[in-house]
């Protein structure tokens, strides 16, 4: 009876090892293929970040929504996070909102412009628009 129990324990260990390979091998291949290893960061850091700024911040009269004109110069495609606030320094209780704007196919030669549409803004308050993040698309 001792030999039979050892035989089943061997099968159990083999099945656990096989299950581990089935779970972790695809994960390892995914990390390797996406460049998440030691050499992957060098490729992403090679491209300089784009020069992104807010060219215009206004309220659209018919809709009362804040519109930020985002201008970018660089190389590649990016997604810009724009924040809308009541004042430049964030005050406690200040109204804030965020929107995304896509800057596809930037070239160093000519700037690209797009609009980020914000929330409906209350009357008698001037909005402040600013870039809070730029991510590679």
KOLZA-853510 format. One record per residue (C-alpha): residue in one letter; x, y, z. Coordinates in steps of 0.25 Angstrom, whole numbers, padded with zeros to 4 digits, always signed. Each point is the difference from the previous one (the first is absolute). Example, Ala and Ser with C-alpha at 12.3 -4.5 7.8 and 13.67 -1.06 7.14 Angstrom:
REM residues 2
a+0049-0018+0031s+0006+0014-0002
This chain:
REM residues 137
x+0000+0000+0000x+0012+0009+0002x+0004+0000-0014x-0013+0003-0005x-0001+0013+0009x+0013+0004-0005x-0004-0002-0014x-0012+0009+0002x+0008+0011+0007x+0010+0000-0012x-0012+0002-0010x-0005+0011+0009x+0013+0007+0000x+0001-0001-0015x-0014+0006-0002x+0003+0012+0010x+0013+0003-0008x-0008-0001-0013x-0010+0009+0005x+0010+0010+0004x+0007+0000-0014x-0014+0002-0006x-0003+0012+0009x+0014+0007+0000x+0006-0003-0013x-0010+0009-0008x+0002+0011+0010x+0015-0001-0001x-0001+0000-0016x-0009+0012+0001x+0009+0008+0009x+0012-0004-0009x-0008+0004-0013x-0004+0013+0005x+0014+0004+0004x-0003+0000+0015x+0014-0006+0003x+0013+0008+0003x+0002+0005-0014x-0015+0004-0003x+0002+0014+0007x+0011+0004-0009x-0009+0000-0012x-0011+0008+0006x+0009+0011+0006x+0007+0002-0014x-0011+0008-0005x-0001+0014+0006x-0013+0005+0006x-0008+0009-0008x-0001+0015+0002x-0015+0002+0004x-0007+0012+0005x-0014+0007+0001x-0001+0010-0011x-0014+0005+0004x-0010-0002+0011x-0014+0005-0002x-0014-0002+0002x-0009-0004-0012x-0011+0010+0001x-0012-0009-0005x+0003-0012+0008x+0007+0007+0012x+0011-0011+0000x+0015+0003+0002x+0008-0003-0013x+0015-0001+0001x+0008+0001-0013x+0012-0010+0002x+0013+0002-0008x+0011-0010-0002x+0013-0001-0007x+0008-0013+0000x+0000-0013-0006x-0010-0011+0002x-0014-0001+0005x-0004+0004+0014x-0012+0001+0009x+0000+0013+0008x-0008+0002+0013x-0005+0014+0002x-0005+0005+0013x-0011+0011+0002x+0000+0008+0013x-0005+0013+0006x+0014+0005+0003x+0014-0003-0004x+0004-0005+0014x-0009-0011+0005x-0008+0006+0011x-0008-0008+0010x-0014-0003-0005x+0004+0005-0014x-0008-0005-0012x+0009-0010-0008x-0003-0009-0012x+0009-0007-0010x-0001-0004-0015x+0009-0007-0010x+0004+0005-0013x+0007-0008-0011x+0012+0005-0007x+0003-0010-0011x+0011+0000-0010x+0009+0011+0006x+0011+0005-0008x+0012+0009+0004x-0003+0009-0012x-0014+0005+0003x-0008+0001+0012x-0013-0008+0001x-0012+0006+0007x-0013-0007+0006x-0010+0004+0010x-0004-0005+0014x-0014+0002+0003x-0003+0002+0015x-0012+0001+0009x-0011+0010-0001x+0006+0012+0008x-0008+0009+0010x-0002+0014-0004x+0009+0011+0005x+0012-0009+0002x+0012+0000-0009x+0005-0014-0002x+0015-0004+0001x+0005-0011-0010x+0013-0008+0002x+0007-0012-0005x+0001-0010+0012x+0005-0012-0008x+0006-0005-0014x-0001-0015-0003x+0005-0007-0013x-0011-0006-0008
